Amino acid sequence: MKFCNKCGHKLDDDQKFCTKCGAPAPSVPLPQGESQSNPPTPTSAGTVPTPANTVSTPAGPVATTAVKANATKRLIIIIAAIVAVALVAVGAGFGTYKAQLWGGKTVPNPADLGIAKSSKTHEFTAADVEASLHKRGFKTTIKQTFSAKPKGSFVGYHNIQANKRYSTGNPITVFASNGPGVPQGTRGQSVRKIQKSIASMGVPVHYYKIVVTDQKTPADTVIASHPADGQAVSDTKTGINIGVAEQGKGVGYDVVGQDKGQAQQQYASAGFNVTLKPRFSSKARIGKIVDSDPKPGSEANGGNLTLYYGIDASGFKDAVSSKNVFANDKSSQSFSSDDLVGAAAPVEGKYCNESGKCIDLTNGTDTTGNEQPRIFSSEAPETPRSANGTYDFHHQLVFCGSMQQAFCSPETDPYALYTKNSGAFELTPYDSAFGFTCGNDLMLDGTGFCIGGKHVYLDQAGQPGVSSDNLSGARYEMGPLYTYFPVGANVQKVTDSGYFDKDEVAKSAKQKAVDTSRPFFISRDKTLYDKTSLDFTSLETRNPFEPFGSVGKKPMEPVKPAPSDETAYYLVEDPQLDWGSLPEYVIGGDNSGKSTAKGDDNGKATQPAAKDATPDQILTALAKGDFTPIAGSYCLNSGECMQLSKEGVLTGVNKQYDMIAHEGSHLSLSNGSNGSPDTTYSPDKPFFILKGPDSEYTCDGGVGLDQCSNVMMNQMTTTPTKLLYVFKGADTSAWYKENDQSIKNPGFLYVEGADDPTQAPTDKPYITIMNSHSTTSTEPPHPNDVYYLKE
C-alpha cells in the first residue's frame, strides 16, 4: 500500500494518480516491516511518524526529488500535447497553402493557362492571358511593347517570373506586342547599347551616319531613327533605319532646335544661300528650326538651303499670305499680298495617333506644272480618279473654297473654320469638296453630267438634251476631312460651337484630354456615320459633308470623333530624313568621316565621273552641292566649250549670253514645284535644271531678286543662269513631235512650229542654255546648240 505524497490519501498499489488531489502516485517502497493493513497515520503536519523499533530514514529529500521528477514528466506530457495540436494545425495550414487558399498564387506560363494559340499568328494573345489570369483572381493591366511577335501577341510579364507565387492584391502587367518598332528612349543612347534591342525586332536594320556640327553631341550616339522614337514599323521589308552622330561638314542635324536667326547666320557664313520658311511646330520649337532642305544631317558644301522654323496658330495667316508663299517669285505677283493661298498650309510632316496609325501630309507636285505649293495626304489616291485622268492635281488638300483662283474668299466660306478666328482650320481634298461621284467616276463641276450612273461629257456626240437635270445616279460621297489645330488654337471654342457631334464630345470628355502643346488634327471617321453617301439632283446643291460652299449653304454634318488624346493625330516632330542618300555607319568600324563609297588614297569619298555615274547618283550628289559626277568640259559641235567645276562653278561662257548666262555662276539644282530640289529620276523625265543664284538678277531698280521682283521683263538687264541637263541615253523623241503626249513633255518646251525640229542625239550627256524666265517658249534642243560632255 502507498500513500499520496501531497495529501496522504491512501492509494492502491496499482493506482497512478491520487483520486483526492490528482497528484501522481509515489513510487517509493514502504519501510521494511510496515503492515499494509496498519498504515501510519499522518500527523497534522502531513508527515508519517516513524515506528520506534525501526531505523529512521529522513523523508524530506526523497519526497522533493519525487515531486520534481513528476513535475518534469507532467510538463513533457503537456508540451507533447501542445506540439501534437500544433502539428495538426501546421498540417492543415500547409494543405491550405498548397491549395493556394492563402499566401498568394502561382503565375503560370501561358502554356499552363488552358488557352489556345491564335490560329492566325500561332502565338498566345495578351487578351487571352489577361482573361485567364482574371479567372485565377489576379488583377492585370495591359501594356503595349514592340517585339518581333505579331501585334496583340503575349510577350511576357513585367517584373514577374512564371511559376512563382505572387500576391493577388498587386496588379500584374501583361506585355502585348505592338509589332516591331523603335523602343521609346532609343534616341540619345549609345549605338552599341541599343543594338541588341533593335535587332530583336525581327526586321532589317540599317545604320547611317548623320552629320553634326556642334561639339555637344557625342559620336556614336543615336540621334534619329525611322520610324521615330517610340513608333511602330510601317514596312517590315524596309525595317528600321538608325541615324548615328558623326562630326562632319554639311547641314548638321543639330540645326534642329536652333534659333532661326542664329541658324540662318551660321549657314549663310558657311556659304549656303539660306531661305527661311514657316511650319507648324510644338510649343517648345516655336521660333526654332524644325527641318531643312537639304535634310538635317546631310553632307553638303554650300548651295541652296531652306530652313523651316516653328510657328503656332498666330502665324498661320501670315504664313499662307501670297507675300510669303511666293516670296521668291514676286515678279509674277499681280495680287494683294494679304491674299491667302488656300493650298499652302504649313502642315508638312508625319502625324500619328495613340494606336500607332500614321498619316503623312506632304508638300508634293502634280501634273499641272503649277509652281503653287500643294499639300497631299498619304491617304489620298495615287492615281487619277476621273474618267479622263486629268484631275489628279485635285487631290491636293485645301483649307478654303478657292476654285478658279488660288486664293481664299472668306465671305463665301461662312462655315469654314479658318474664318472663325479660333486658330483651327480644315484640310480636305479639293476633289471631295467640289466634285461628285457618278458611277465609279469622280466628276468636278462643269466636267459633264451623270446619266444613269454614267459620266457624259458636254461635248460627247449623240447625247442630245443633256442638261443640269440629267443627274440620275449622281451622289455626294463623304471624303477625308482633317480638322487641324496648331499650338495656340482654341479647341474649346470649336467644340462649344457644335462643330463636333455632341455624343462624341460626351465620349471624349471621359477620355484623356488632348495635348495642346503639339500640333494635331482629327481625322473624320466614316465608320461612325450612318450615311456616307447622299443622292442629289441639282448642281446648285453643295456637298453636306464638306465645309465649303456658297453663302446660304447649311453647316456640314457634325464631325466625328471629337478631340481627345485617343483620337488626335499628333505631329511627329523629328524631321523625316533622306535615308537613301546618307552614308552607311559600320558598328565597330572606322567611321571617322569616311564614306562607304569608293574613296581615294586619303580615304576621302569620291564620286564616279560623269560618263560612269547613274542618274540617281548624279541627282543625289547635286542635292548635296557636289557636282563631281557631272564636272568637266562641255563643248558645242563647233568646238566652243564651257567648264563646270566640282563645286558647280560655270566658266567659259560666251559673252553673247551675257543676259541669261554668266561667267563664274555658282549653280545649284533647281527647285521643283514643291519648292525643293527634285531628286527623283524616271525615264519620262530624263533631265534636270541648274540655275544660278538670285543675286544674278539686275534691273533698273538695283541688283538681286528683291530689288527686281516687281519690274517688267523689259526692265531686266540680266537674269540668273539657267541650264538644261539631259542624261545620256535619254529618250527625248516626244519633244520633237508636235502635240505628241505619248511621252511626257517636260513642260518648258515649245514644240509647235520649231524652226528646225532636228533631234539632238543623247549618246552623251549634254547641257543647253535656257531663257531664265521662259516656261513655254524654249524650243527643243538643236544638235548645234547643245554642249556635249567632252570625254
RAJO-V326774 format. One record per backbone hydrogen bond with DSSP energy under -0.5 kcal/mol. CO is the residue of the C=O (numbers start at 1). NH is the residue of the N-H. E is the energy in kcal/mol with one decimal. If there is no record, write none. Layout:
co=CO nh=NH e=E
co=CO nh=NH e=E
This chain:
co=2 nh=11 e=-3.3
co=4 nh=8 e=-1.6
co=9 nh=4 e=-2.6
co=11 nh=2 e=-1.6
co=12 nh=15 e=-1.3
co=16 nh=25 e=-3.7
co=18 nh=22 e=-1.4
co=23 nh=18 e=-3.2
co=31 nh=34 e=-1.8
co=40 nh=42 e=-0.6
co=41 nh=49 e=-0.7
co=43 nh=46 e=-1.9
co=47 nh=43 e=-3.2
co=47 nh=49 e=-0.5
co=51 nh=54 e=-1.0
co=54 nh=56 e=-0.5
co=59 nh=63 e=-2.2
co=60 nh=64 e=-2.1
co=61 nh=65 e=-2.0
co=62 nh=66 e=-2.0
co=63 nh=67 e=-2.1
co=64 nh=68 e=-2.3
co=65 nh=69 e=-2.3
co=66 nh=70 e=-2.4
co=67 nh=71 e=-2.5
co=68 nh=72 e=-2.2
co=69 nh=73 e=-2.2
co=70 nh=74 e=-2.3
co=71 nh=75 e=-2.4
co=72 nh=76 e=-2.4
co=73 nh=77 e=-2.2
co=74 nh=78 e=-2.3
co=75 nh=79 e=-2.9
co=76 nh=80 e=-2.7
co=77 nh=81 e=-2.1
co=78 nh=82 e=-2.5
co=79 nh=83 e=-3.2
co=80 nh=84 e=-2.4
co=81 nh=85 e=-2.4
co=82 nh=86 e=-2.9
co=83 nh=87 e=-3.3
co=84 nh=88 e=-2.0
co=85 nh=89 e=-2.3
co=86 nh=90 e=-3.5
co=87 nh=91 e=-2.5
co=88 nh=92 e=-2.1
co=89 nh=93 e=-2.9
co=90 nh=94 e=-3.1
co=91 nh=95 e=-1.8
co=92 nh=96 e=-2.1
co=93 nh=97 e=-2.7
co=94 nh=98 e=-2.8
co=95 nh=99 e=-1.7
co=96 nh=101 e=-3.0
co=97 nh=100 e=-1.9
co=105 nh=166 e=-2.9
co=106 nh=108 e=-0.8
co=107 nh=163 e=-3.8
co=107 nh=164 e=-0.6
co=109 nh=112 e=-1.9
co=110 nh=113 e=-1.7
co=110 nh=115 e=-0.7
co=118 nh=122 e=-2.1
co=123 nh=118 e=-3.1
co=124 nh=154 e=-3.5
co=125 nh=129 e=-2.0
co=126 nh=130 e=-2.5
co=127 nh=131 e=-2.3
co=128 nh=132 e=-2.3
co=129 nh=133 e=-2.1
co=130 nh=134 e=-1.9
co=131 nh=135 e=-1.5
co=132 nh=136 e=-0.9
co=133 nh=138 e=-2.3
co=134 nh=137 e=-1.7
co=139 nh=172 e=-2.8
co=141 nh=174 e=-3.2
co=143 nh=176 e=-2.7
co=145 nh=178 e=-2.7
co=150 nh=153 e=-2.0
co=152 nh=126 e=-2.5
co=153 nh=177 e=-2.9
co=156 nh=175 e=-3.0
co=157 nh=159 e=-0.7
co=160 nh=162 e=-0.5
co=161 nh=164 e=-1.1
co=164 nh=107 e=-2.4
co=166 nh=105 e=-2.5
co=167 nh=170 e=-0.7
co=172 nh=141 e=-2.1
co=172 nh=174 e=-0.6
co=173 nh=158 e=-1.9
co=173 nh=175 e=-0.6
co=174 nh=143 e=-2.5
co=175 nh=155 e=-2.5
co=175 nh=156 e=-0.8
co=176 nh=145 e=-2.3
co=177 nh=152 e=-3.5
co=179 nh=147 e=-1.5
co=179 nh=178 e=-0.5
co=180 nh=233 e=-2.8
co=181 nh=183 e=-0.7
co=182 nh=230 e=-1.9
co=183 nh=186 e=-1.6
co=186 nh=189 e=-1.8
co=189 nh=222 e=-2.8
co=190 nh=193 e=-0.5
co=190 nh=194 e=-1.4
co=191 nh=195 e=-0.9
co=192 nh=196 e=-0.5
co=194 nh=198 e=-2.4
co=195 nh=199 e=-2.2
co=196 nh=200 e=-1.4
co=198 nh=201 e=-1.5
co=199 nh=202 e=-1.3
co=200 nh=148 e=-0.5
co=204 nh=240 e=-2.8
co=206 nh=242 e=-3.1
co=207 nh=585 e=-2.3
co=208 nh=244 e=-3.3
co=210 nh=246 e=-2.2
co=211 nh=253 e=-3.3
co=212 nh=248 e=-1.6
co=216 nh=218 e=-0.7
co=218 nh=221 e=-0.9
co=220 nh=191 e=-2.4
co=221 nh=223 e=-0.5
co=221 nh=245 e=-2.7
co=222 nh=188 e=-3.3
co=224 nh=243 e=-3.0
co=226 nh=241 e=-2.8
co=228 nh=231 e=-2.4
co=231 nh=182 e=-2.4
co=235 nh=239 e=-3.0
co=236 nh=204 e=-0.7
co=240 nh=206 e=-2.8
co=241 nh=226 e=-2.4
co=242 nh=208 e=-2.9
co=242 nh=244 e=-0.5
co=243 nh=223 e=-2.2
co=243 nh=224 e=-1.2
co=244 nh=210 e=-2.8
co=245 nh=220 e=-2.0
co=246 nh=212 e=-1.9
co=249 nh=300 e=-0.9
co=250 nh=252 e=-1.0
co=251 nh=297 e=-3.0
co=251 nh=298 e=-0.7
co=252 nh=255 e=-2.1
co=253 nh=256 e=-1.5
co=255 nh=258 e=-2.0
co=258 nh=289 e=-2.8
co=259 nh=263 e=-2.7
co=260 nh=264 e=-2.3
co=261 nh=265 e=-2.1
co=262 nh=266 e=-2.4
co=263 nh=267 e=-2.3
co=264 nh=268 e=-1.9
co=265 nh=269 e=-2.0
co=266 nh=270 e=-0.8
co=267 nh=272 e=-2.5
co=268 nh=271 e=-1.4
co=271 nh=303 e=-1.0
co=272 nh=274 e=-1.0
co=273 nh=305 e=-2.6
co=275 nh=307 e=-3.1
co=277 nh=309 e=-2.3
co=279 nh=311 e=-1.6
co=282 nh=285 e=-1.2
co=283 nh=286 e=-1.0
co=285 nh=288 e=-2.1
co=285 nh=310 e=-0.8
co=287 nh=260 e=-2.1
co=288 nh=310 e=-2.5
co=289 nh=257 e=-3.0
co=291 nh=308 e=-2.5
co=293 nh=306 e=-2.8
co=295 nh=298 e=-1.6
co=297 nh=211 e=-2.0
co=298 nh=251 e=-2.3
co=303 nh=273 e=-2.8
co=305 nh=275 e=-2.5
co=305 nh=307 e=-0.5
co=306 nh=293 e=-2.2
co=306 nh=308 e=-0.5
co=307 nh=277 e=-2.4
co=308 nh=290 e=-3.1
co=308 nh=291 e=-1.3
co=309 nh=279 e=-2.0
co=310 nh=287 e=-2.6
co=311 nh=281 e=-1.7
co=312 nh=315 e=-1.8
co=313 nh=316 e=-1.5
co=315 nh=319 e=-2.0
co=316 nh=320 e=-1.8
co=318 nh=321 e=-0.9
co=320 nh=341 e=-3.4
co=321 nh=324 e=-1.3
co=321 nh=325 e=-2.6
co=322 nh=326 e=-2.2
co=324 nh=327 e=-1.3
co=326 nh=329 e=-1.8
co=329 nh=332 e=-1.6
co=330 nh=333 e=-1.6
co=336 nh=339 e=-1.6
co=337 nh=323 e=-1.2
co=339 nh=322 e=-2.1
co=339 nh=341 e=-0.5
co=340 nh=342 e=-0.9
co=340 nh=408 e=-2.2
co=341 nh=344 e=-1.7
co=342 nh=399 e=-1.8
co=345 nh=347 e=-2.2
co=346 nh=280 e=-2.5
co=349 nh=361 e=-2.8
co=350 nh=572 e=-3.6
co=351 nh=359 e=-3.0
co=352 nh=570 e=-2.4
co=353 nh=356 e=-1.6
co=357 nh=353 e=-2.5
co=359 nh=351 e=-2.2
co=360 nh=362 e=-0.6
co=360 nh=378 e=-2.1
co=361 nh=349 e=-2.6
co=362 nh=364 e=-0.9
co=362 nh=376 e=-2.8
co=364 nh=374 e=-0.5
co=366 nh=369 e=-0.7
co=374 nh=364 e=-1.7
co=375 nh=397 e=-3.5
co=376 nh=362 e=-2.7
co=377 nh=380 e=-1.5
co=385 nh=442 e=-1.1
co=386 nh=389 e=-1.0
co=391 nh=394 e=-1.9
co=392 nh=395 e=-1.7
co=393 nh=396 e=-1.4
co=394 nh=431 e=-2.3
co=396 nh=430 e=-2.7
co=398 nh=428 e=-1.9
co=406 nh=342 e=-1.7
co=409 nh=412 e=-2.4
co=410 nh=413 e=-1.4
co=413 nh=416 e=-1.2
co=416 nh=419 e=-1.5
co=417 nh=420 e=-2.3
co=417 nh=422 e=-0.5
co=422 nh=490 e=-3.2
co=423 nh=486 e=-0.6
co=425 nh=484 e=-3.0
co=427 nh=482 e=-2.7
co=428 nh=398 e=-2.5
co=429 nh=432 e=-0.6
co=429 nh=433 e=-1.9
co=430 nh=434 e=-2.0
co=431 nh=435 e=-1.0
co=434 nh=445 e=-1.3
co=436 nh=443 e=-3.8
co=437 nh=475 e=-2.0
co=438 nh=441 e=-2.3
co=441 nh=438 e=-2.9
co=441 nh=443 e=-0.5
co=443 nh=436 e=-2.8
co=444 nh=447 e=-2.2
co=449 nh=451 e=-0.5
co=449 nh=456 e=-3.2
co=450 nh=452 e=-0.5
co=450 nh=472 e=-0.7
co=451 nh=454 e=-1.2
co=454 nh=451 e=-2.4
co=456 nh=449 e=-3.3
co=457 nh=460 e=-1.4
co=460 nh=463 e=-0.7
co=463 nh=466 e=-1.0
co=467 nh=470 e=-1.9
co=469 nh=471 e=-1.8
co=470 nh=450 e=-1.3
co=471 nh=474 e=-2.1
co=472 nh=453 e=-2.5
co=473 nh=439 e=-0.8
co=474 nh=536 e=-1.3
co=475 nh=437 e=-2.8
co=476 nh=534 e=-2.4
co=481 nh=483 e=-0.5
co=481 nh=524 e=-2.6
co=482 nh=427 e=-2.0
co=482 nh=484 e=-0.8
co=483 nh=522 e=-2.1
co=484 nh=425 e=-1.8
co=485 nh=520 e=-1.8
co=486 nh=489 e=-2.1
co=487 nh=313 e=-3.1
co=489 nh=491 e=-1.3
co=490 nh=494 e=-1.5
co=491 nh=495 e=-2.4
co=492 nh=496 e=-3.0
co=493 nh=497 e=-1.0
co=494 nh=499 e=-1.2
co=495 nh=498 e=-1.4
co=499 nh=559 e=-2.5
co=501 nh=505 e=-2.1
co=502 nh=506 e=-2.1
co=503 nh=507 e=-2.0
co=504 nh=508 e=-2.5
co=505 nh=509 e=-1.6
co=506 nh=510 e=-0.5
co=507 nh=510 e=-1.2
co=508 nh=511 e=-1.4
co=512 nh=565 e=-2.9
co=514 nh=516 e=-0.9
co=515 nh=518 e=-1.0
co=516 nh=488 e=-0.5
co=517 nh=283 e=-2.6
co=519 nh=571 e=-2.3
co=520 nh=485 e=-3.2
co=521 nh=523 e=-0.5
co=521 nh=569 e=-2.4
co=522 nh=483 e=-2.5
co=522 nh=524 e=-0.6
co=524 nh=526 e=-0.7
co=525 nh=528 e=-1.6
co=526 nh=529 e=-1.6
co=532 nh=478 e=-2.8
co=534 nh=476 e=-3.4
co=538 nh=541 e=-1.1
co=543 nh=546 e=-1.6
co=544 nh=557 e=-2.1
co=550 nh=553 e=-1.8
co=559 nh=501 e=-2.5
co=560 nh=525 e=-2.4
co=564 nh=568 e=-1.6
co=567 nh=523 e=-0.5
co=568 nh=570 e=-0.7
co=569 nh=521 e=-1.6
co=570 nh=352 e=-2.3
co=571 nh=573 e=-0.9
co=572 nh=350 e=-0.6
co=575 nh=577 e=-0.6
co=577 nh=579 e=-1.5
co=578 nh=581 e=-1.6
co=579 nh=582 e=-1.6
co=583 nh=209 e=-2.7
co=585 nh=587 e=-0.6
co=586 nh=589 e=-2.0
co=589 nh=591 e=-0.9
co=591 nh=593 e=-3.0
co=598 nh=606 e=-1.3
co=600 nh=603 e=-2.0
co=604 nh=600 e=-1.8
co=609 nh=612 e=-1.6
co=609 nh=613 e=-1.8
co=614 nh=618 e=-2.4
co=615 nh=619 e=-2.6
co=616 nh=620 e=-2.3
co=617 nh=621 e=-2.1
co=618 nh=622 e=-2.6
co=619 nh=623 e=-2.0
co=620 nh=624 e=-0.7
co=621 nh=624 e=-1.1
co=621 nh=626 e=-2.5
co=622 nh=625 e=-1.8
co=624 nh=301 e=-1.7
co=625 nh=627 e=-0.7
co=627 nh=630 e=-1.5
co=627 nh=631 e=-1.0
co=628 nh=631 e=-0.8
co=632 nh=644 e=-2.4
co=633 nh=790 e=-3.3
co=634 nh=642 e=-2.9
co=635 nh=788 e=-2.8
co=636 nh=639 e=-1.7
co=640 nh=636 e=-3.2
co=642 nh=634 e=-3.1
co=643 nh=651 e=-2.4
co=644 nh=632 e=-2.2
co=645 nh=648 e=-1.5
co=646 nh=627 e=-2.5
co=648 nh=667 e=-3.1
co=649 nh=645 e=-2.2
co=650 nh=664 e=-2.6
co=650 nh=665 e=-0.7
co=651 nh=643 e=-2.6
co=654 nh=657 e=-2.0
co=655 nh=658 e=-1.8
co=657 nh=660 e=-0.9
co=657 nh=661 e=-2.9
co=659 nh=719 e=-2.8
co=660 nh=722 e=-0.7
co=662 nh=665 e=-1.7
co=665 nh=650 e=-2.5
co=665 nh=667 e=-0.9
co=668 nh=691 e=-2.2
co=670 nh=678 e=-0.9
co=672 nh=675 e=-1.8
co=676 nh=672 e=-3.1
co=677 nh=679 e=-0.9
co=679 nh=681 e=-0.6
co=682 nh=685 e=-2.3
co=685 nh=682 e=-0.6
co=685 nh=687 e=-1.2
co=686 nh=727 e=-1.9
co=688 nh=725 e=-2.7
co=689 nh=670 e=-2.9
co=690 nh=723 e=-2.9
co=691 nh=668 e=-1.6
co=693 nh=696 e=-1.9
co=694 nh=697 e=-1.8
co=697 nh=704 e=-3.4
co=698 nh=717 e=-2.7
co=698 nh=718 e=-1.5
co=699 nh=702 e=-1.3
co=702 nh=699 e=-2.5
co=704 nh=708 e=-1.6
co=705 nh=709 e=-1.2
co=708 nh=711 e=-1.1
co=712 nh=715 e=-1.8
co=713 nh=716 e=-1.6
co=715 nh=700 e=-1.0
co=718 nh=698 e=-1.9
co=721 nh=692 e=-2.6
co=722 nh=770 e=-3.0
co=723 nh=690 e=-2.6
co=723 nh=725 e=-0.5
co=724 nh=768 e=-1.7
co=725 nh=688 e=-1.8
co=726 nh=766 e=-1.5
co=727 nh=730 e=-1.7
co=730 nh=732 e=-1.0
co=732 nh=735 e=-1.6
co=733 nh=736 e=-1.5
co=734 nh=737 e=-1.1
co=736 nh=738 e=-0.6
co=737 nh=740 e=-1.9
co=739 nh=741 e=-0.7
co=748 nh=778 e=-1.1
co=749 nh=751 e=-0.8
co=751 nh=753 e=-0.6
co=751 nh=754 e=-0.6
co=762 nh=729 e=-4.0
co=765 nh=789 e=-2.3
co=766 nh=726 e=-2.7
co=767 nh=787 e=-3.3
co=768 nh=724 e=-2.8
co=771 nh=774 e=-1.4
co=778 nh=750 e=-2.8
co=781 nh=760 e=-0.7
co=782 nh=785 e=-2.3
co=782 nh=786 e=-0.6
co=783 nh=786 e=-0.5
co=786 nh=788 e=-0.7
co=787 nh=767 e=-2.2
co=788 nh=635 e=-2.9
co=789 nh=791 e=-0.7
